[in-house]
Structures are given as structure tokens and as C-alpha cells.
Amino acid sequence: MTALLFLSDPLKYPVSYALKMFSDPTAGSDWGAMFAMATFSLIPIFIIFLTMQKYLVEGIASTGIKG
């Protein structure tokens, strides 16, 4: 909710808040579309992980070495 203090444009809201706004408690929510939005929001995280995985493993492996 802190992001809402700094952002006034709804186009710049975080994805988590957009998912919350997409659900409608008074009417039936479109669960298929909500699941698709949640899945697509995870794609950039997976891409970053796959590209940086080599550096993550190197960092973990080098912390155990006493030099």
C-alpha cells in the first residue's frame, strides 16, 4: 500500500494492486483472467532469474571458500 502514496497514475500501480482491483467482491470475478494476469506478472521474474542464475550460484559457492 506504500506505493499508492507515491503514485497517482493508475497505469503506474504495482501488479499486485492491479490484481486486487481486478477482483470484484460484489459480483462474480473472472478467475481465468485473474490467473492469466498473475501468471504473466511472474514471467519477468523468471527471465531475470534464468539470466542471473550463474551469478547467484557463483556468489553462493564463493561464500563458503575461506581464503
mmCIF file of the N, C-alpha and C atoms, coordinates in Angstrom:
data_MODEL
# 
_entry.id   MODEL 
# 
loop_
_atom_site.group_PDB 
_atom_site.id 
_atom_site.type_symbol 
_atom_site.label_atom_id 
_atom_site.label_alt_id 
_atom_site.label_comp_id 
_atom_site.label_asym_id 
_atom_site.label_entity_id 
_atom_site.label_seq_id 
_atom_site.pdbx_PDB_ins_code 
_atom_site.Cartn_x 
_atom_site.Cartn_y 
_atom_site.Cartn_z 
_atom_site.occupancy 
_atom_site.B_iso_or_equiv 
_atom_site.pdbx_formal_charge 
_atom_site.auth_seq_id 
_atom_site.auth_comp_id 
_atom_site.auth_asym_id 
_atom_site.auth_atom_id 
_atom_site.pdbx_PDB_model_num 
ATOM 1   N N  . MET A 1 1  ? 0.806   -1.197  0.000   1.00 0.00 ? 1  MET A N  1 
ATOM 2   C CA . MET A 1 1  ? 0.000   0.000   0.000   1.00 0.00 ? 1  MET A CA 1 
ATOM 3   C C  . MET A 1 1  ? 0.852   1.265   0.000   1.00 0.00 ? 1  MET A C  1 
ATOM 4   N N  . THR A 1 2  ? 2.136   1.139   0.329   1.00 0.00 ? 2  THR A N  1 
ATOM 5   C CA . THR A 1 2  ? 3.007   2.309   0.342   1.00 0.00 ? 2  THR A CA 1 
ATOM 6   C C  . THR A 1 2  ? 3.149   2.917   -1.043  1.00 0.00 ? 2  THR A C  1 
ATOM 7   N N  . ALA A 1 3  ? 3.143   2.064   -2.072  1.00 0.00 ? 3  ALA A N  1 
ATOM 8   C CA . ALA A 1 3  ? 3.286   2.576   -3.431  1.00 0.00 ? 3  ALA A CA 1 
ATOM 9   C C  . ALA A 1 3  ? 2.155   3.525   -3.800  1.00 0.00 ? 3  ALA A C  1 
ATOM 10  N N  . LEU A 1 4  ? 0.988   3.333   -3.223  1.00 0.00 ? 4  LEU A N  1 
ATOM 11  C CA . LEU A 1 4  ? -0.146  4.201   -3.543  1.00 0.00 ? 4  LEU A CA 1 
ATOM 12  C C  . LEU A 1 4  ? 0.042   5.614   -3.013  1.00 0.00 ? 4  LEU A C  1 
ATOM 13  N N  . LEU A 1 5  ? 0.894   5.782   -2.018  1.00 0.00 ? 5  LEU A N  1 
ATOM 14  C CA . LEU A 1 5  ? 1.169   7.123   -1.510  1.00 0.00 ? 5  LEU A CA 1 
ATOM 15  C C  . LEU A 1 5  ? 1.974   7.945   -2.511  1.00 0.00 ? 5  LEU A C  1 
ATOM 16  N N  . PHE A 1 6  ? 2.800   7.282   -3.287  1.00 0.00 ? 6  PHE A N  1 
ATOM 17  C CA . PHE A 1 6  ? 3.700   7.974   -4.198  1.00 0.00 ? 6  PHE A CA 1 
ATOM 18  C C  . PHE A 1 6  ? 3.197   8.019   -5.634  1.00 0.00 ? 6  PHE A C  1 
ATOM 19  N N  . LEU A 1 7  ? 2.267   7.145   -5.988  1.00 0.00 ? 7  LEU A N  1 
ATOM 20  C CA . LEU A 1 7  ? 1.783   7.061   -7.360  1.00 0.00 ? 7  LEU A CA 1 
ATOM 21  C C  . LEU A 1 7  ? 0.361   7.603   -7.453  1.00 0.00 ? 7  LEU A C  1 
ATOM 22  N N  . SER A 1 8  ? 0.133   8.476   -8.388  1.00 0.00 ? 8  SER A N  1 
ATOM 23  C CA . SER A 1 8  ? -1.219  8.995   -8.589  1.00 0.00 ? 8  SER A CA 1 
ATOM 24  C C  . SER A 1 8  ? -1.833  8.487   -9.891  1.00 0.00 ? 8  SER A C  1 
ATOM 25  N N  . ASP A 1 9  ? -1.017  7.976   -10.801 1.00 0.00 ? 9  ASP A N  1 
ATOM 26  C CA . ASP A 1 9  ? -1.497  7.484   -12.081 1.00 0.00 ? 9  ASP A CA 1 
ATOM 27  C C  . ASP A 1 9  ? -1.804  5.982   -11.973 1.00 0.00 ? 9  ASP A C  1 
ATOM 28  N N  . PRO A 1 10 ? -3.040  5.554   -12.234 1.00 0.00 ? 10 PRO A N  1 
ATOM 29  C CA . PRO A 1 10 ? -3.363  4.121   -12.128 1.00 0.00 ? 10 PRO A CA 1 
ATOM 30  C C  . PRO A 1 10 ? -2.556  3.239   -13.068 1.00 0.00 ? 10 PRO A C  1 
ATOM 31  N N  . LEU A 1 11 ? -2.015  3.799   -14.149 1.00 0.00 ? 11 LEU A N  1 
ATOM 32  C CA . LEU A 1 11 ? -1.201  2.994   -15.061 1.00 0.00 ? 11 LEU A CA 1 
ATOM 33  C C  . LEU A 1 11 ? 0.143   2.604   -14.454 1.00 0.00 ? 11 LEU A C  1 
ATOM 34  N N  . LYS A 1 12 ? 0.546   3.282   -13.386 1.00 0.00 ? 12 LYS A N  1 
ATOM 35  C CA . LYS A 1 12 ? 1.837   3.008   -12.745 1.00 0.00 ? 12 LYS A CA 1 
ATOM 36  C C  . LYS A 1 12 ? 1.692   2.203   -11.453 1.00 0.00 ? 12 LYS A C  1 
ATOM 37  N N  . TYR A 1 13 ? 0.488   1.735   -11.138 1.00 0.00 ? 13 TYR A N  1 
ATOM 38  C CA . TYR A 1 13 ? 0.283   0.924   -9.936  1.00 0.00 ? 13 TYR A CA 1 
ATOM 39  C C  . TYR A 1 13 ? 1.043   -0.396  -10.050 1.00 0.00 ? 13 TYR A C  1 
ATOM 40  N N  . PRO A 1 14 ? 1.457   -0.969  -8.931  1.00 0.00 ? 14 PRO A N  1 
ATOM 41  C CA . PRO A 1 14 ? 2.116   -2.284  -8.976  1.00 0.00 ? 14 PRO A CA 1 
ATOM 42  C C  . PRO A 1 14 ? 1.144   -3.371  -9.431  1.00 0.00 ? 14 PRO A C  1 
ATOM 43  N N  . VAL A 1 15 ? 1.704   -4.456  -9.926  1.00 0.00 ? 15 VAL A N  1 
ATOM 44  C CA . VAL A 1 15 ? 0.880   -5.539  -10.456 1.00 0.00 ? 15 VAL A CA 1 
ATOM 45  C C  . VAL A 1 15 ? 0.021   -6.150  -9.357  1.00 0.00 ? 15 VAL A C  1 
ATOM 46  N N  . SER A 1 16 ? 0.548   -6.253  -8.153  1.00 0.00 ? 16 SER A N  1 
ATOM 47  C CA . SER A 1 16 ? -0.227  -6.848  -7.070  1.00 0.00 ? 16 SER A CA 1 
ATOM 48  C C  . SER A 1 16 ? -1.487  -6.035  -6.780  1.00 0.00 ? 16 SER A C  1 
ATOM 49  N N  . TYR A 1 17 ? -1.391  -4.728  -6.841  1.00 0.00 ? 17 TYR A N  1 
ATOM 50  C CA . TYR A 1 17 ? -2.567  -3.890  -6.606  1.00 0.00 ? 17 TYR A CA 1 
ATOM 51  C C  . TYR A 1 17 ? -3.536  -3.959  -7.787  1.00 0.00 ? 17 TYR A C  1 
ATOM 52  N N  . ALA A 1 18 ? -2.997  -4.086  -8.983  1.00 0.00 ? 18 ALA A N  1 
ATOM 53  C CA . ALA A 1 18 ? -3.861  -4.232  -10.158 1.00 0.00 ? 18 ALA A CA 1 
ATOM 54  C C  . ALA A 1 18 ? -4.659  -5.534  -10.073 1.00 0.00 ? 18 ALA A C  1 
ATOM 55  N N  . LEU A 1 19 ? -4.036  -6.598  -9.582  1.00 0.00 ? 19 LEU A N  1 
ATOM 56  C CA . LEU A 1 19 ? -4.765  -7.853  -9.399  1.00 0.00 ? 19 LEU A CA 1 
ATOM 57  C C  . LEU A 1 19 ? -5.854  -7.704  -8.347  1.00 0.00 ? 19 LEU A C  1 
ATOM 58  N N  . LYS A 1 20 ? -5.564  -6.970  -7.287  1.00 0.00 ? 20 LYS A N  1 
ATOM 59  C CA . LYS A 1 20 ? -6.565  -6.741  -6.241  1.00 0.00 ? 20 LYS A CA 1 
ATOM 60  C C  . LYS A 1 20 ? -7.736  -5.926  -6.781  1.00 0.00 ? 20 LYS A C  1 
ATOM 61  N N  . MET A 1 21 ? -7.449  -4.916  -7.592  1.00 0.00 ? 21 MET A N  1 
ATOM 62  C CA . MET A 1 21 ? -8.513  -4.095  -8.171  1.00 0.00 ? 21 MET A CA 1 
ATOM 63  C C  . MET A 1 21 ? -9.334  -4.877  -9.190  1.00 0.00 ? 21 MET A C  1 
ATOM 64  N N  . PHE A 1 22 ? -8.732  -5.898  -9.804  1.00 0.00 ? 22 PHE A N  1 
ATOM 65  C CA . PHE A 1 22 ? -9.412  -6.677  -10.832 1.00 0.00 ? 22 PHE A CA 1 
ATOM 66  C C  . PHE A 1 22 ? -10.498 -7.567  -10.231 1.00 0.00 ? 22 PHE A C  1 
ATOM 67  N N  . SER A 1 23 ? -10.292 -8.009  -8.994  1.00 0.00 ? 23 SER A N  1 
ATOM 68  C CA . SER A 1 23 ? -11.310 -8.851  -8.366  1.00 0.00 ? 23 SER A CA 1 
ATOM 69  C C  . SER A 1 23 ? -12.461 -7.974  -7.878  1.00 0.00 ? 23 SER A C  1 
ATOM 70  N N  . ASP A 1 24 ? -13.669 -8.465  -8.045  1.00 0.00 ? 24 ASP A N  1 
ATOM 71  C CA . ASP A 1 24 ? -14.866 -7.707  -7.676  1.00 0.00 ? 24 ASP A CA 1 
ATOM 72  C C  . ASP A 1 24 ? -15.645 -8.504  -6.628  1.00 0.00 ? 24 ASP A C  1 
ATOM 73  N N  . PRO A 1 25 ? -15.634 -8.060  -5.362  1.00 0.00 ? 25 PRO A N  1 
ATOM 74  C CA . PRO A 1 25 ? -16.317 -8.843  -4.332  1.00 0.00 ? 25 PRO A CA 1 
ATOM 75  C C  . PRO A 1 25 ? -17.842 -8.809  -4.437  1.00 0.00 ? 25 PRO A C  1 
ATOM 76  N N  . THR A 1 26 ? -18.410 -7.822  -5.115  1.00 0.00 ? 26 THR A N  1 
ATOM 77  C CA . THR A 1 26 ? -19.869 -7.729  -5.210  1.00 0.00 ? 26 THR A CA 1 
ATOM 78  C C  . THR A 1 26 ? -20.431 -8.583  -6.343  1.00 0.00 ? 26 THR A C  1 
ATOM 79  N N  . ALA A 1 27 ? -19.637 -8.845  -7.346  1.00 0.00 ? 27 ALA A N  1 
ATOM 80  C CA . ALA A 1 27 ? -20.085 -9.659  -8.481  1.00 0.00 ? 27 ALA A CA 1 
ATOM 81  C C  . ALA A 1 27 ? -19.111 -10.818 -8.672  1.00 0.00 ? 27 ALA A C  1 
ATOM 82  N N  . GLY A 1 28 ? -19.389 -11.654 -9.609  1.00 0.00 ? 28 GLY A N  1 
ATOM 83  C CA . GLY A 1 28 ? -18.509 -12.786 -9.882  1.00 0.00 ? 28 GLY A CA 1 
ATOM 84  C C  . GLY A 1 28 ? -17.219 -12.329 -10.538 1.00 0.00 ? 28 GLY A C  1 
ATOM 85  N N  . SER A 1 29 ? -16.115 -12.781 -10.016 1.00 0.00 ? 29 SER A N  1 
ATOM 86  C CA . SER A 1 29 ? -14.817 -12.430 -10.591 1.00 0.00 ? 29 SER A CA 1 
ATOM 87  C C  . SER A 1 29 ? -14.479 -13.389 -11.724 1.00 0.00 ? 29 SER A C  1 
ATOM 88  N N  . ASP A 1 30 ? -13.744 -12.896 -12.674 1.00 0.00 ? 30 ASP A N  1 
ATOM 89  C CA . ASP A 1 30 ? -13.283 -13.721 -13.791 1.00 0.00 ? 30 ASP A CA 1 
ATOM 90  C C  . ASP A 1 30 ? -11.968 -14.376 -13.373 1.00 0.00 ? 30 ASP A C  1 
ATOM 91  N N  . TRP A 1 31 ? -12.069 -15.568 -12.803 1.00 0.00 ? 31 TRP A N  1 
ATOM 92  C CA . TRP A 1 31 ? -10.894 -16.223 -12.234 1.00 0.00 ? 31 TRP A CA 1 
ATOM 93  C C  . TRP A 1 31 ? -9.881  -16.620 -13.300 1.00 0.00 ? 31 TRP A C  1 
ATOM 94  N N  . GLY A 1 32 ? -10.338 -16.946 -14.493 1.00 0.00 ? 32 GLY A N  1 
ATOM 95  C CA . GLY A 1 32 ? -9.413  -17.303 -15.566 1.00 0.00 ? 32 GLY A CA 1 
ATOM 96  C C  . GLY A 1 32 ? -8.532  -16.127 -15.961 1.00 0.00 ? 32 GLY A C  1 
ATOM 97  N N  . ALA A 1 33 ? -9.139  -14.970 -16.113 1.00 0.00 ? 33 ALA A N  1 
ATOM 98  C CA . ALA A 1 33 ? -8.369  -13.774 -16.458 1.00 0.00 ? 33 ALA A CA 1 
ATOM 99  C C  . ALA A 1 33 ? -7.442  -13.368 -15.320 1.00 0.00 ? 33 ALA A C  1 
ATOM 100 N N  . MET A 1 34 ? -7.899  -13.534 -14.078 1.00 0.00 ? 34 MET A N  1 
ATOM 101 C CA . MET A 1 34 ? -7.061  -13.189 -12.932 1.00 0.00 ? 34 MET A CA 1 
ATOM 102 C C  . MET A 1 34 ? -5.848  -14.121 -12.839 1.00 0.00 ? 34 MET A C  1 
ATOM 103 N N  . PHE A 1 35 ? -6.070  -15.412 -13.108 1.00 0.00 ? 35 PHE A N  1 
ATOM 104 C CA . PHE A 1 35 ? -4.965  -16.362 -13.115 1.00 0.00 ? 35 PHE A CA 1 
ATOM 105 C C  . PHE A 1 35 ? -3.981  -16.039 -14.238 1.00 0.00 ? 35 PHE A C  1 
ATOM 106 N N  . ALA A 1 36 ? -4.492  -15.643 -15.399 1.00 0.00 ? 36 ALA A N  1 
ATOM 107 C CA . ALA A 1 36 ? -3.623  -15.277 -16.520 1.00 0.00 ? 36 ALA A CA 1 
ATOM 108 C C  . ALA A 1 36 ? -2.790  -14.043 -16.174 1.00 0.00 ? 36 ALA A C  1 
ATOM 109 N N  . MET A 1 37 ? -3.407  -13.054 -15.524 1.00 0.00 ? 37 MET A N  1 
ATOM 110 C CA . MET A 1 37 ? -2.658  -11.851 -15.125 1.00 0.00 ? 37 MET A CA 1 
ATOM 111 C C  . MET A 1 37 ? -1.563  -12.201 -14.120 1.00 0.00 ? 37 MET A C  1 
ATOM 112 N N  . ALA A 1 38 ? -1.882  -13.060 -13.162 1.00 0.00 ? 38 ALA A N  1 
ATOM 113 C CA . ALA A 1 38 ? -0.893  -13.453 -12.162 1.00 0.00 ? 38 ALA A CA 1 
ATOM 114 C C  . ALA A 1 38 ? 0.252   -14.221 -12.804 1.00 0.00 ? 38 ALA A C  1 
ATOM 115 N N  . THR A 1 39 ? -0.062  -15.092 -13.751 1.00 0.00 ? 39 THR A N  1 
ATOM 116 C CA . THR A 1 39 ? 0.967   -15.872 -14.434 1.00 0.00 ? 39 THR A CA 1 
ATOM 117 C C  . THR A 1 39 ? 1.872   -14.965 -15.269 1.00 0.00 ? 39 THR A C  1 
ATOM 118 N N  . PHE A 1 40 ? 1.279   -14.052 -16.015 1.00 0.00 ? 40 PHE A N  1 
ATOM 119 C CA . PHE A 1 40 ? 2.078   -13.148 -16.844 1.00 0.00 ? 40 PHE A CA 1 
ATOM 120 C C  . PHE A 1 40 ? 2.913   -12.186 -16.005 1.00 0.00 ? 40 PHE A C  1 
ATOM 121 N N  . SER A 1 41 ? 2.468   -11.887 -14.804 1.00 0.00 ? 41 SER A N  1 
ATOM 122 C CA . SER A 1 41 ? 3.260   -10.994 -13.949 1.00 0.00 ? 41 SER A CA 1 
ATOM 123 C C  . SER A 1 41 ? 4.508   -11.685 -13.416 1.00 0.00 ? 41 SER A C  1 
ATOM 124 N N  . LEU A 1 42 ? 4.529   -13.019 -13.426 1.00 0.00 ? 42 LEU A N  1 
ATOM 125 C CA . LEU A 1 42 ? 5.696   -13.763 -12.950 1.00 0.00 ? 42 LEU A CA 1 
ATOM 126 C C  . LEU A 1 42 ? 6.756   -13.976 -14.032 1.00 0.00 ? 42 LEU A C  1 
ATOM 127 N N  . ILE A 1 43 ? 6.393   -13.792 -15.283 1.00 0.00 ? 43 ILE A N  1 
ATOM 128 C CA . ILE A 1 43 ? 7.331   -14.048 -16.386 1.00 0.00 ? 43 ILE A CA 1 
ATOM 129 C C  . ILE A 1 43 ? 8.595   -13.195 -16.288 1.00 0.00 ? 43 ILE A C  1 
ATOM 130 N N  . PRO A 1 44 ? 8.537   -11.882 -16.025 1.00 0.00 ? 44 PRO A N  1 
ATOM 131 C CA . PRO A 1 44 ? 9.793   -11.115 -15.910 1.00 0.00 ? 44 PRO A CA 1 
ATOM 132 C C  . PRO A 1 44 ? 10.690  -11.604 -14.776 1.00 0.00 ? 44 PRO A C  1 
ATOM 133 N N  . ILE A 1 45 ? 10.090  -12.047 -13.674 1.00 0.00 ? 45 ILE A N  1 
ATOM 134 C CA . ILE A 1 45 ? 10.885  -12.552 -12.556 1.00 0.00 ? 45 ILE A CA 1 
ATOM 135 C C  . ILE A 1 45 ? 11.633  -13.813 -12.973 1.00 0.00 ? 45 ILE A C  1 
ATOM 136 N N  . PHE A 1 46 ? 10.956  -14.716 -13.676 1.00 0.00 ? 46 PHE A N  1 
ATOM 137 C CA . PHE A 1 46 ? 11.615  -15.933 -14.135 1.00 0.00 ? 46 PHE A CA 1 
ATOM 138 C C  . PHE A 1 46 ? 12.713  -15.635 -15.141 1.00 0.00 ? 46 PHE A C  1 
ATOM 139 N N  . ILE A 1 47 ? 12.494  -14.679 -16.029 1.00 0.00 ? 47 ILE A N  1 
ATOM 140 C CA . ILE A 1 47 ? 13.519  -14.328 -17.016 1.00 0.00 ? 47 ILE A CA 1 
ATOM 141 C C  . ILE A 1 47 ? 14.755  -13.755 -16.319 1.00 0.00 ? 47 ILE A C  1 
ATOM 142 N N  . ILE A 1 48 ? 14.548  -12.879 -15.347 1.00 0.00 ? 48 ILE A N  1 
ATOM 143 C CA . ILE A 1 48 ? 15.678  -12.324 -14.603 1.00 0.00 ? 48 ILE A CA 1 
ATOM 144 C C  . ILE A 1 48 ? 16.410  -13.428 -13.853 1.00 0.00 ? 48 ILE A C  1 
ATOM 145 N N  . PHE A 1 49 ? 15.672  -14.347 -13.235 1.00 0.00 ? 49 PHE A N  1 
ATOM 146 C CA . PHE A 1 49 ? 16.307  -15.446 -12.517 1.00 0.00 ? 49 PHE A CA 1 
ATOM 147 C C  . PHE A 1 49 ? 17.138  -16.312 -13.451 1.00 0.00 ? 49 PHE A C  1 
ATOM 148 N N  . LEU A 1 50 ? 16.586  -16.661 -14.614 1.00 0.00 ? 50 LEU A N  1 
ATOM 149 C CA . LEU A 1 50 ? 17.313  -17.526 -15.537 1.00 0.00 ? 50 LEU A CA 1 
ATOM 150 C C  . LEU A 1 50 ? 18.565  -16.857 -16.081 1.00 0.00 ? 50 LEU A C  1 
ATOM 151 N N  . THR A 1 51 ? 18.512  -15.552 -16.312 1.00 0.00 ? 51 THR A N  1 
ATOM 152 C CA . THR A 1 51 ? 19.700  -14.873 -16.841 1.00 0.00 ? 51 THR A CA 1 
ATOM 153 C C  . THR A 1 51 ? 20.751  -14.637 -15.755 1.00 0.00 ? 51 THR A C  1 
ATOM 154 N N  . MET A 1 52 ? 20.342  -14.488 -14.521 1.00 0.00 ? 52 MET A N  1 
ATOM 155 C CA . MET A 1 52 ? 21.282  -14.205 -13.434 1.00 0.00 ? 52 MET A CA 1 
ATOM 156 C C  . MET A 1 52 ? 21.607  -15.425 -12.572 1.00 0.00 ? 52 MET A C  1 
ATOM 157 N N  . GLN A 1 53 ? 21.132  -16.595 -12.950 1.00 0.00 ? 53 GLN A N  1 
ATOM 158 C CA . GLN A 1 53 ? 21.330  -17.801 -12.153 1.00 0.00 ? 53 GLN A CA 1 
ATOM 159 C C  . GLN A 1 53 ? 22.810  -18.142 -11.999 1.00 0.00 ? 53 GLN A C  1 
ATOM 160 N N  . LYS A 1 54 ? 23.586  -17.915 -13.042 1.00 0.00 ? 54 LYS A N  1 
ATOM 161 C CA . LYS A 1 54 ? 25.014  -18.212 -12.988 1.00 0.00 ? 54 LYS A CA 1 
ATOM 162 C C  . LYS A 1 54 ? 25.690  -17.382 -11.891 1.00 0.00 ? 54 LYS A C  1 
ATOM 163 N N  . TYR A 1 55 ? 25.344  -16.111 -11.807 1.00 0.00 ? 55 TYR A N  1 
ATOM 164 C CA . TYR A 1 55 ? 25.953  -15.240 -10.806 1.00 0.00 ? 55 TYR A CA 1 
ATOM 165 C C  . TYR A 1 55 ? 25.466  -15.572 -9.398  1.00 0.00 ? 55 TYR A C  1 
ATOM 166 N N  . LEU A 1 56 ? 24.229  -16.011 -9.280  1.00 0.00 ? 56 LEU A N  1 
ATOM 167 C CA . LEU A 1 56 ? 23.702  -16.414 -7.988  1.00 0.00 ? 56 LEU A CA 1 
ATOM 168 C C  . LEU A 1 56 ? 24.437  -17.646 -7.467  1.00 0.00 ? 56 LEU A C  1 
ATOM 169 N N  . VAL A 1 57 ? 24.647  -18.618 -8.312  1.00 0.00 ? 57 VAL A N  1 
ATOM 170 C CA . VAL A 1 57 ? 25.357  -19.834 -7.912  1.00 0.00 ? 57 VAL A CA 1 
ATOM 171 C C  . VAL A 1 57 ? 26.809  -19.520 -7.595  1.00 0.00 ? 57 VAL A C  1 
ATOM 172 N N  . GLU A 1 58 ? 27.450  -18.645 -8.367  1.00 0.00 ? 58 GLU A N  1 
ATOM 173 C CA . GLU A 1 58 ? 28.829  -18.245 -8.082  1.00 0.00 ? 58 GLU A CA 1 
ATOM 174 C C  . GLU A 1 58 ? 28.929  -17.563 -6.733  1.00 0.00 ? 58 GLU A C  1 
ATOM 175 N N  . GLY A 1 59 ? 27.992  -16.694 -6.414  1.00 0.00 ? 59 GLY A N  1 
ATOM 176 C CA . GLY A 1 59 ? 28.016  -15.992 -5.131  1.00 0.00 ? 59 GLY A CA 1 
ATOM 177 C C  . GLY A 1 59 ? 27.832  -16.925 -3.964  1.00 0.00 ? 59 GLY A C  1 
ATOM 178 N N  . ILE A 1 60 ? 26.942  -17.895 -4.117  1.00 0.00 ? 60 ILE A N  1 
ATOM 179 C CA . ILE A 1 60 ? 26.720  -18.861 -3.042  1.00 0.00 ? 60 ILE A CA 1 
ATOM 180 C C  . ILE A 1 60 ? 27.942  -19.757 -2.883  1.00 0.00 ? 60 ILE A C  1 
ATOM 181 N N  . ALA A 1 61 ? 28.544  -20.170 -3.992  1.00 0.00 ? 61 ALA A N  1 
ATOM 182 C CA . ALA A 1 61 ? 29.705  -21.055 -3.934  1.00 0.00 ? 61 ALA A CA 1 
ATOM 183 C C  . ALA A 1 61 ? 30.926  -20.343 -3.359  1.00 0.00 ? 61 ALA A C  1 
ATOM 184 N N  . SER A 1 62 ? 31.067  -19.056 -3.643  1.00 0.00 ? 62 SER A N  1 
ATOM 185 C CA . SER A 1 62 ? 32.264  -18.336 -3.169  1.00 0.00 ? 62 SER A CA 1 
ATOM 186 C C  . SER A 1 62 ? 32.153  -17.931 -1.712  1.00 0.00 ? 62 SER A C  1 
ATOM 187 N N  . THR A 1 63 ? 30.977  -17.945 -1.125  1.00 0.00 ? 63 THR A N  1 
ATOM 188 C CA . THR A 1 63 ? 30.882  -17.569 0.295   1.00 0.00 ? 63 THR A CA 1 
ATOM 189 C C  . THR A 1 63 ? 31.396  -18.660 1.204   1.00 0.00 ? 63 THR A C  1 
ATOM 190 N N  . GLY A 1 64 ? 31.462  -19.886 0.722   1.00 0.00 ? 64 GLY A N  1 
ATOM 191 C CA . GLY A 1 64 ? 31.957  -20.980 1.552   1.00 0.00 ? 64 GLY A CA 1 
ATOM 192 C C  . GLY A 1 64 ? 33.464  -21.138 1.514   1.00 0.00 ? 64 GLY A C  1 
ATOM 193 N N  . ILE A 1 65 ? 34.112  -20.399 0.622   1.00 0.00 ? 65 ILE A N  1 
ATOM 194 C CA . ILE A 1 65 ? 35.572  -20.515 0.474   1.00 0.00 ? 65 ILE A CA 1 
ATOM 195 C C  . ILE A 1 65 ? 36.265  -19.558 1.438   1.00 0.00 ? 65 ILE A C  1 
ATOM 196 N N  . LYS A 1 66 ? 37.161  -20.116 2.257   1.00 0.00 ? 66 LYS A N  1 
ATOM 197 C CA . LYS A 1 66 ? 37.959  -19.260 3.142   1.00 0.00 ? 66 LYS A CA 1 
ATOM 198 C C  . LYS A 1 66 ? 39.309  -19.050 2.485   1.00 0.00 ? 66 LYS A C  1 
ATOM 199 N N  . GLY A 1 67 ? 39.656  -17.825 2.318   1.00 0.00 ? 67 GLY A N  1 
ATOM 200 C CA . GLY A 1 67 ? 40.872  -17.566 1.576   1.00 0.00 ? 67 GLY A CA 1 
ATOM 201 C C  . GLY A 1 67 ? 41.820  -16.826 2.353   1.00 0.00 ? 67 GLY A C  1 
# 
